[in-house]
Amino acid sequence: MGKIVIYQILSRLYTNNNSSCIPDGTIDRNGCGKMNHFTEKVLKEIKKAGYTHIWFTGIIAHASKTDYSEYGIPASHRSTVKGNAGSPYAIRDYYDIDPDLAENVAMRMQEFESLVERVHKCHLKFIMDFVPNHVAREYKSVVKPQGIEDLGESDNTGHRFNSNNNFYYIHSALGGEIDWQDYKEEPARATGNDRFSAYPTICDWYETVKLNYGVDYQGNNTCHFNPVPNTWIKMTQILQYWADKHIDAFRCDMAEMVPVEFWEYAIHAVKKRHRQTLFIAEVYNPGLYSSYIKQGGFDYLYDKVGMYDTLRGIASGRESANAITRCWQNLGTIGSHMLHFMENHDEQRIASDFFAGDPLPGKAPMIVSACIDTCPVMVYAGQELGERGMDAEGFSGCDGRTTIFDYWCVDTLKRWYNNGNPSDRQLTAQERELRLFYSGLMNIAAKEKAIAKGLFFDLQYVNPYSDNYNPHKQYSFLRKAGNELILAVVNFDSKPVRTGVVIPAHAFDYLEITQPGAYICTDLLTKTDWTVNLYADRPINLTVPAFNAILLKFTLPG
């Protein structure tokens, strides 16, 4: 198996062709992408671009102001929904598919199952969200399987905390600065961001309620895990339900807000039946990384606080490229369990005015993300086209992100999607070049043995003394598997650099490079051949383009 390369798609936006959207528009006015729009033709183009997995964000039914009462799905109360489309992380029915995404709402589950089938037919893997920490305020399953009890259905609401309750109760009515209109909740329930108050603020996750996994947060964080809490059983049933539908991986939202003991219980149960199912955790506290991997059983964790933050700092001119070394060293033996990215639905777009203002400075950090380790790498749809995320779509305003709350059309994706006939024809020259770069890089990451599986050697420590090598703007490393060696020299500078890169004798020993000499090698990014003298402690002189890299592949004697 090669490296996992993930393409994240916000499902309602990706195939929406309406180019005349208005802020705060309804679904009737602004339109919405559908599962059926992901045809084999579209999926094959995604596969050809180097991706191995697609994360379909927003597939499960979530709170929305759109009314589907004729299908037994009324609109959620306006006070409990952000935007018109609603947050995909305010789940209103864990057993249902979001009706917005179906061409025939009554057949939404069948359309979903067909999508999973098409994804697999195109030799891709399917990732979906699992949101374990919180649900929508008006959570109610309308399609749960027979014999399944709803969340909160048997709660003893007279108890602030009870290990068999699914929610935490506050014995007061909702109030405060939120305009609840005629929405009533008494007793109130704690919000998803651990706000144990009947008066959540506008900055809280007020549209969600916290699930109770047996931790009494207001009682000195005491844990009540024996007998197994009711929420553990219900949430594991949900995971099993979707795993049985041939989901290949779960991206687990805010996993660190749920006790690691639950993950140990649930992941073990799912993998007992579906051994190959992967679990990816959104965890931001480095102090928890090891426990969520070793005890919890997660396959991969977000590397946001380390690698993403560092690379963003370098690309923005606030951090030295030397910091990359510190990043991977801090992870110790768990580096291969991290997930690298430079964009996702939570982070600002590289090309936005809030980040780099241009997509080109994102190329160098993306090369490091994709090539530095054997761990997965992810691209957020539109990133490969230089999407700026500077629309004021509605609820979230203009914040450098692509909205997750509104019905909208993403201009760059619309032009590439081309009414279901993917094409570069409507892209600008820069967008075409950028898409070609990302496609080339993702294919390198997925298919090059040295990148996907090889050993790693950091060259940064020896090269500050090399000619014209600026360790604050350049970063270099080696990857090797079998007789294939890749030398990566990355340039974060806004101008090309002519530099010398030294490979120390220790690297030759560690990587077992036994035959130095002159080699004909290939730059994987440009497909051009070079003649390079590969000797210990002698500089290899290279000209590295601005915001880019050279990835020289050597084939050593077998």
Disulfide bonds with the S-S distance in Angstrom:
none
